[in-house]
């Protein structure tokens, strides 16, 4: 039976979706024109330790590995990453990739500062246990499998 729109569970997921959409929209407006949000996500993963495989990137982004091929090729074509030939196929940021990522972070930083000014750290800390619990619950289940 469907939950009514004012049910707390429905409201929570509606809010999460609206927040996600808002963050994505803001990021897309702030990123340099030659960098899409999907590519930015890959650069973000590589910034925390490049020299990883496409499977590791896909895992970090919670996405299927086959979808990484076109995204990585786009980044290679733009000169932002290089993929090691041969066994392993590790992905590395290029100097241009490091520069565009740094430019992106610099563009995003003022908005992040405004967010930090609008809410206290305690407010963020208060919601973390619930959000972590929700994320863990989903990570432990495969909805596609349990729905069948």
N, C-alpha and C positions, 0 to 999 in steps of 0.2 A: 504494500500500500504506500502510495506517495506521501511524502511529508508536506504539510501546508507551508507556503512560502514564509510564514512568520515563525516557523519552528527554529529553535536555536541552532540545530545542526545545519539546516539549510542556510541560515543567516551567516554562520561561520564560514561555510564554504563559498558563499556568495561574496563575502568580504575578502577572503583570501584571493579569489579570482579577480575582483576589482583592484586590489592592491597590486597583484602581479601584472595585470594589464597596464595599470598606471605607471609602474616602475619601467616596464618594457617600453611604453610610449615615450616616457621622459628620456630613457637611455637612447632610443633611436633618434630623438631630436638633438641630443648632445654629441653623439658620436660623429667623427669625421665622415664626410660623404662616401669615402672609399671603403668604409668599414661597416658591415652589417652587424646586427646584434648576435647572430649565430657565430660569425667569425670572431667577434669580440670575446664571446664565451670561450672559444678555443684559446685565444691569446691569454686570457685570464688564467686558464689552466696551465699553459706553458710558462707563464710568468712565475708561477710558484714552483717551478722545476721542470725546465724543458729537457728534451732528450727522452721523451716518453713515446710509447707506441700509440697508434690510433685506438687500439682497444682500451688502453688506459685513459685516454681522453674521453672516449665514449662512456666509460664507467664513471669517470668524475662528473660528467654532465648528465648522467642517468639517461643515456640515449642508446639506441641500438648501433652497434659498430658499423654496419653497412652504410649508414647515413653520414659517416665521417669522411668517406672518400671524396664526394663532391665538395664538401666544405674545405677539406684540406687542399684539394686541387685549386680551389678559388684563392686560398691564402698563398699557395705556391706561385700561382700566376700573378698575384699582386706583389710578390717579392717579400712577403711578411714572414714566411716560414720556409724551411727546406726540409725535405724528407730524405733521410739517409737511404741510399740505395742498398740493395742486397738484403741479407737476413736481418730481421728485426724491424726495419723501416721506421726507425725512431724519428720523431719530429722535433725540430729545433727552431727557435726564434732566430730570425736574421736581425741585423742592425736596424733595418727598416721596420721590421715587426716590433722590435723593442721601442723604436721611436713612435710609431703610431699608437702603441699601447699606452705609452707615457702621455702622449697627447690626449688620448681618450680619458685617462684617469684625471688629468688636469682639467678637462672640460666638465667632468662629473663632480669633482671635488666641491665646488661652491654649492651645488644642490645638496650634497651629503652634509655639508656644514649647516645648511638651513634646517635639514631634518634633525640633526643633533641638537640644534637650538630649540626646536619645536617640542621635543620630548626629552625627558630626563633618562639617564642611564637606568635608573630604578624602574621606570616604566617599561623599558625594553627588557630588563631582567625578569620582570613579573610575568611576561608572556612567554618567555623562553621554555619553561618546563612543559607547558601545554603544547606549544608548537613542536618541541622535540618529541614528545610522546606521540603526537599525531603523525609526525614523519616516520618514527620508528614503527608504528602500527602499520602504516602503508608499506614500508620497506620489507616487512616480514610477511606480506601477503601478495599474492598475484591475483588481482581481481579478475583478470581474464580467465584464469583457470577455475576460480571458485564460482564464477557465474555459470559455468557450463554444467 
